[in-house]
Amino acid sequence: MMNKDSKIYVAGHKGLVGSAIVRGLKDKEYRNIIGKTHEELDLMDSLAVDEFFRTEKPEYVFLAAAKVGGIHANSTYPADFIFQNLQIQNNIIGSAHKYGVKKLMFLGSSCIYPKMCPQPIKEEYLLSGYLEETNEGYALAKISGLKMCQFFNKQYGTNYISVMPTNLYGPYDNFSGVNSHVMPALIRRFHEAKINNATEVVVWGSGMPLREFLYSEDMADACIYLMETYEGNEFFNIGTGKELTIKELAELIKETVGYDGEIVWDSTKPDGTPRKLLDVSRLEKAGWKYKVELKDGVRMAYKWFLENYSNN
């Protein structure tokens, strides 16, 4: 198991997921954490990744690096999403095995499950139906990563585990407004409508799909907990087990931002999967449960956005 001086590599340490894991590790007094920016290490370059593992020799790896985005990005760039994510995963998992990493965690996504999956979604529903078309490329890459970890464990006796978080939000999210996920996109849109005195905010879809959201620092806490305590070949959903409609989410963000205008729903735009609620009973039985409620998390995410707006 990890000790406080173990060399821990967090791939994607500058992003929403990776930065939360780094903060979580530091809070738990892990002292030997390494991360590389894209300029320092191109994770799509197999030779560079091999050289990094050969020279740095990390003992533990959190594979949080990925190409991510919302409905618009996934449906516009499906080839990029499957190709880049497969390249990153293959390079890191392959090098981890080659250079004897003691334990690796692969972070996937709840989009791995079928579009019309029974709710709430249990881990055993994986590969039981057709995927959501708008993010199929990303989902296929993440399914491959999960299976690769299980197959390496089976064939080589490695200790690789996978987690599938629900929709995440928090510090260092992508607030671009176009290629971002729904939570940061709405935070930015309502904020800009407020400061520009806009009379309305247009939101994609009907507002009826149901979604679950988890604060990124809760997600990081769950990941570190599993790295410290779990060994086996199962994978875990990470979430809250609670859901709300996109319309309710928009109203919550509108209230948090303090915007007084109207919300207009553009039903000509896609909704995506109608409902996506994770069954988190396997994780709770393992001893972990979320802490941050959605209203508090949205307030903290908006506060971070305000403090870092000029950098987005």
DODO-912782 format. One line per 2 residues: number of its first residue (from 1); their letters; for each residue x, y, z of C-alpha. Coordinates in nm, 3 decimals, padded with zeros to 5 digits, always signed. Layout:
# DODO-912782
NUM = a = X:Y:Z; ...
***
This chain:
# DODO-912782
1 = mm = +00.000:+00.000:+00.000; +00.103:+00.362:-00.051
3 = nk = +00.307:+00.527:+00.220; +00.368:+00.899:+00.265
5 = ds = +00.701:+00.888:+00.078; +00.587:+00.670:-00.213
7 = ki = +00.653:+00.826:-00.554; +00.307:+00.899:-00.698
9 = yv = +00.255:+01.014:-01.057; -00.070:+01.198:-01.134
11 = ag = -00.120:+01.208:-01.511; -00.329:+01.513:-01.595
13 = hk = -00.238:+01.694:-01.273; -00.345:+02.036:-01.403
15 = gl = -00.701:+01.942:-01.497; -01.025:+01.926:-01.299
17 = vg = -00.974:+01.564:-01.193; -00.597:+01.549:-01.160
19 = sa = -00.560:+01.876:-00.968; -00.821:+01.760:-00.717
21 = iv = -00.629:+01.435:-00.666; -00.304:+01.628:-00.612
23 = rg = -00.471:+01.852:-00.352; -00.622:+01.548:-00.185
25 = lk = -00.287:+01.368:-00.167; -00.118:+01.676:-00.020
27 = dk = -00.396:+01.712:+00.237; -00.321:+01.353:+00.343
29 = ey = +00.051:+01.442:+00.369; +00.180:+01.245:+00.073
31 = rn = +00.514:+01.409:+00.000; +00.646:+01.266:-00.326
33 = ii = +00.393:+01.363:-00.594; +00.504:+01.420:-00.952
35 = gk = +00.321:+01.566:-01.251; +00.421:+01.681:-01.597
37 = th = +00.258:+01.946:-01.814; +00.184:+01.873:-02.180
39 = ee = +00.490:+02.081:-02.274; +00.708:+01.869:-02.047
41 = ld = +00.559:+01.532:-02.149; +00.335:+01.459:-02.447
43 = lm = +00.132:+01.160:-02.332; +00.050:+01.073:-02.695
45 = ds = +00.421:+01.015:-02.760; +00.490:+00.653:-02.666
47 = la = +00.868:+00.695:-02.664; +00.850:+01.000:-02.437
49 = vd = +00.615:+00.821:-02.196; +00.841:+00.516:-02.192
51 = ef = +01.143:+00.735:-02.113; +00.953:+00.914:-01.836
53 = fr = +00.862:+00.586:-01.662; +01.214:+00.449:-01.713
55 = te = +01.382:+00.749:-01.550; +01.124:+00.857:-01.289
57 = kp = +01.013:+00.507:-01.182; +00.680:+00.606:-01.018
59 = ey = +00.546:+00.349:-00.774; +00.180:+00.452:-00.798
61 = vf = -00.011:+00.612:-01.086; -00.340:+00.799:-01.110
63 = la = -00.434:+00.803:-01.479; -00.649:+01.117:-01.485
65 = aa = -00.526:+01.257:-01.818; -00.784:+01.256:-02.096
67 = kv = -00.937:+01.456:-02.378; -01.276:+01.558:-02.240
69 = gg = -01.570:+01.779:-02.339; -01.946:+01.819:-02.352
71 = ih = -02.206:+01.719:-02.613; -02.087:+01.974:-02.870
73 = an = -01.722:+01.871:-02.850; -01.791:+01.496:-02.844
75 = st = -02.028:+01.505:-03.140; -01.802:+01.737:-03.344
77 = yp = -01.467:+01.564:-03.284; -01.544:+01.192:-03.231
79 = ad = -01.224:+01.073:-03.403; -01.011:+01.293:-03.177
81 = fi = -01.187:+01.167:-02.867; -01.137:+00.798:-02.939
83 = fq = -00.787:+00.826:-03.089; -00.628:+01.060:-02.835
85 = nl = -00.775:+00.886:-02.531; -00.672:+00.542:-02.654
87 = qi = -00.318:+00.667:-02.721; -00.282:+00.822:-02.375
89 = qn = -00.420:+00.513:-02.198; -00.217:+00.264:-02.398
91 = ni = +00.106:+00.454:-02.343; +00.064:+00.496:-01.967
93 = ig = -00.076:+00.151:-01.887; +00.182:-00.019:-02.108
95 = sa = +00.472:+00.170:-01.950; +00.334:+00.114:-01.600
97 = hk = +00.347:-00.260:-01.663; +00.687:-00.249:-01.830
99 = yg = +00.849:-00.061:-01.541; +00.678:-00.236:-01.251
101 = vk = +00.434:+00.021:-01.116; +00.291:-00.124:-00.793
103 = kl = -00.062:+00.008:-00.840; -00.248:+00.213:-01.101
105 = mf = -00.589:+00.378:-01.099; -00.766:+00.441:-01.430
107 = lg = -01.032:+00.710:-01.428; -01.316:+00.663:-01.673
109 = ss = -01.664:+00.811:-01.693; -02.027:+00.719:-01.641
111 = ci = -02.078:+00.759:-02.018; -01.942:+00.403:-02.058
113 = yp = -02.290:+00.268:-01.986; -02.566:+00.207:-02.243
115 = km = -02.790:+00.499:-02.339; -03.110:+00.328:-02.221
117 = cp = -02.957:+00.163:-01.915; -03.178:+00.057:-01.621
119 = qp = -03.159:+00.312:-01.339; -02.976:+00.350:-01.111
121 = ik = -02.682:+00.213:-01.310; -02.497:-00.082:-01.159
123 = ee = -02.143:-00.170:-01.263; -02.264:-00.500:-01.409
125 = yl = -02.471:-00.314:-01.673; -02.153:-00.238:-01.869
127 = ls = -02.176:-00.359:-02.235; -02.542:-00.452:-02.199
129 = gy = -02.672:-00.218:-02.473; -02.605:+00.058:-02.728
131 = le = -02.406:+00.365:-02.625; -02.522:+00.727:-02.645
133 = et = -02.434:+00.837:-03.001; -02.306:+01.185:-02.913
135 = ne = -02.017:+01.059:-02.699; -01.962:+00.710:-02.838
137 = gy = -01.595:+00.770:-02.929; -01.504:+00.883:-02.578
139 = al = -01.707:+00.604:-02.418; -01.542:+00.334:-02.629
141 = ak = -01.198:+00.462:-02.530; -01.288:+00.457:-02.160
143 = is = -01.439:+00.107:-02.183; -01.116:-00.010:-02.346
145 = gl = -00.910:+00.140:-02.064; -01.122:-00.028:-01.798
147 = km = -01.102:-00.364:-01.973; -00.730:-00.326:-02.034
149 = cq = -00.673:-00.285:-01.660; -00.880:-00.595:-01.584
151 = ff = -00.704:-00.799:-01.853; -00.358:-00.694:-01.734
153 = nk = -00.457:-00.802:-01.382; -00.582:-01.135:-01.513
155 = qy = -00.286:-01.210:-01.739; +00.004:-01.049:-01.555
157 = gt = -00.112:-01.025:-01.194; -00.091:-00.645:-01.189
159 = ny = -00.279:-00.429:-00.939; -00.473:-00.188:-01.163
161 = is = -00.814:-00.057:-01.057; -01.072:+00.157:-01.239
163 = vm = -01.329:+00.410:-01.126; -01.618:+00.559:-01.322
165 = pt = -01.714:+00.901:-01.180; -02.044:+01.069:-01.251
167 = nl = -02.055:+01.427:-01.387; -01.784:+01.626:-01.208
169 = yg = -01.745:+01.995:-01.138; -01.523:+02.219:-00.927
171 = py = -01.192:+02.411:-00.932; -00.990:+02.405:-01.257
173 = dn = -01.291:+02.300:-01.465; -01.314:+02.401:-01.831
175 = fs = -01.535:+02.712:-01.846; -01.491:+02.774:-02.220
177 = gv = -01.869:+02.787:-02.279; -01.853:+02.593:-02.609
179 = ns = -01.661:+02.268:-02.552; -01.720:+02.247:-02.176
181 = hv = -01.959:+02.028:-01.978; -02.302:+02.151:-01.874
183 = mp = -02.217:+02.274:-01.523; -01.923:+02.506:-01.607
185 = al = -02.088:+02.615:-01.932; -02.400:+02.728:-01.745
187 = ir = -02.200:+02.899:-01.470; -02.016:+03.108:-01.729
189 = rf = -02.329:+03.175:-01.937; -02.535:+03.299:-01.644
191 = he = -02.245:+03.505:-01.510; -02.191:+03.678:-01.846
193 = ak = -02.564:+03.737:-01.883; -02.564:+03.899:-01.540
195 = in = -02.273:+04.138:-01.603; -02.403:+04.224:-01.953
197 = na = -02.761:+04.279:-01.829; -02.894:+04.026:-02.082
199 = te = -03.268:+03.963:-02.063; -03.241:+03.590:-02.132
201 = vv = -03.007:+03.290:-02.135; -03.055:+03.022:-02.399
203 = vw = -02.986:+02.666:-02.282; -02.962:+02.360:-02.507
205 = gs = -03.232:+02.092:-02.505; -03.559:+02.052:-02.319
207 = gm = -03.419:+02.070:-01.968; -03.581:+01.734:-01.886
209 = pl = -03.283:+01.496:-01.878; -03.182:+01.386:-01.529
211 = re = -02.821:+01.414:-01.418; -02.606:+01.344:-01.114
213 = fl = -02.319:+01.574:-01.011; -02.021:+01.519:-00.781
215 = ys = -01.783:+01.784:-00.649; -01.432:+01.714:-00.776
217 = ed = -01.270:+01.709:-00.432; -01.516:+01.440:-00.319
219 = ma = -01.419:+01.240:-00.626; -01.050:+01.278:-00.540
221 = da = -01.114:+01.163:-00.185; -01.287:+00.849:-00.314
223 = ci = -00.999:+00.775:-00.554; -00.734:+00.808:-00.284
225 = yl = -00.944:+00.599:-00.045; -00.965:+00.315:-00.297
227 = me = -00.594:+00.335:-00.378; -00.522:+00.304:-00.007
229 = ty = -00.768:+00.026:+00.073; -00.884:-00.179:-00.229
231 = eg = -00.719:-00.463:-00.417; -00.918:-00.667:-00.667
233 = ne = -01.050:-00.675:-01.021; -01.381:-00.496:-00.974
235 = ff = -01.435:-00.137:-01.087; -01.633:+00.127:-00.898
237 = ni = -01.894:+00.388:-00.977; -01.824:+00.716:-00.794
239 = gt = -02.116:+00.949:-00.733; -02.376:+01.073:-00.489
241 = gk = -02.671:+00.853:-00.584; -02.881:+01.172:-00.621
243 = el = -03.011:+01.338:-00.938; -03.194:+01.646:-01.066
245 = ti = -03.316:+01.771:-01.404; -03.105:+02.003:-01.615
247 = ke = -03.385:+02.257:-01.571; -03.347:+02.234:-01.191
249 = la = -02.970:+02.266:-01.229; -03.010:+02.578:-01.444
251 = el = -03.239:+02.734:-01.184; -02.989:+02.654:-00.907
253 = ik = -02.702:+02.812:-01.100; -02.916:+03.114:-01.190
255 = et = -02.994:+03.165:-00.821; -02.630:+03.114:-00.715
257 = vg = -02.501:+03.365:-00.972; -02.777:+03.615:-00.893
259 = yd = -02.911:+03.647:-01.248; -03.261:+03.797:-01.282
261 = ge = -03.343:+03.727:-01.649; -03.530:+03.444:-01.818
263 = iv = -03.415:+03.095:-01.919; -03.507:+02.996:-02.277
265 = wd = -03.483:+02.629:-02.375; -03.369:+02.548:-02.730
267 = st = -03.542:+02.217:-02.797; -03.382:+02.192:-03.144
269 = kp = -03.055:+02.099:-02.970; -02.984:+01.746:-02.839
271 = dg = -03.059:+01.638:-02.484; -02.816:+01.346:-02.473
273 = tp = -02.893:+01.046:-02.253; -03.237:+01.088:-02.087
275 = rk = -03.121:+00.976:-01.744; -02.788:+00.877:-01.593
277 = ll = -02.786:+00.797:-01.221; -02.513:+00.576:-01.079
279 = dv = -02.571:+00.302:-00.827; -02.297:+00.368:-00.570
281 = sr = -02.375:+00.081:-00.335; -02.052:-00.105:-00.421
283 = le = -01.846:+00.200:-00.321; -02.049:+00.258:-00.005
285 = ka = -02.001:-00.106:+00.095; -01.627:-00.050:+00.049
287 = gw = -01.653:+00.227:+00.308; -01.679:+00.560:+00.122
289 = ky = -01.962:+00.815:+00.085; -01.971:+01.168:-00.061
291 = kv = -01.972:+01.479:+00.162; -02.042:+01.794:-00.048
293 = el = -02.408:+01.865:-00.129; -02.484:+02.014:-00.473
295 = kd = -02.595:+02.359:-00.354; -02.272:+02.405:-00.156
297 = gv = -02.062:+02.268:-00.442; -02.214:+02.505:-00.700
299 = rm = -02.147:+02.798:-00.468; -01.781:+02.693:-00.429
301 = ay = -01.741:+02.633:-00.803; -01.881:+02.977:-00.883
303 = kw = -01.652:+03.137:-00.624; -01.351:+02.970:-00.787
305 = fl = -01.471:+03.085:-01.130; -01.496:+03.447:-01.012
307 = en = -01.149:+03.437:-00.861; -00.996:+03.288:-01.177
309 = ys = -01.220:+03.433:-01.450; -00.940:+03.625:-01.623
311 = nn = -00.750:+03.299:-01.673; -01.037:+03.118:-01.850
***
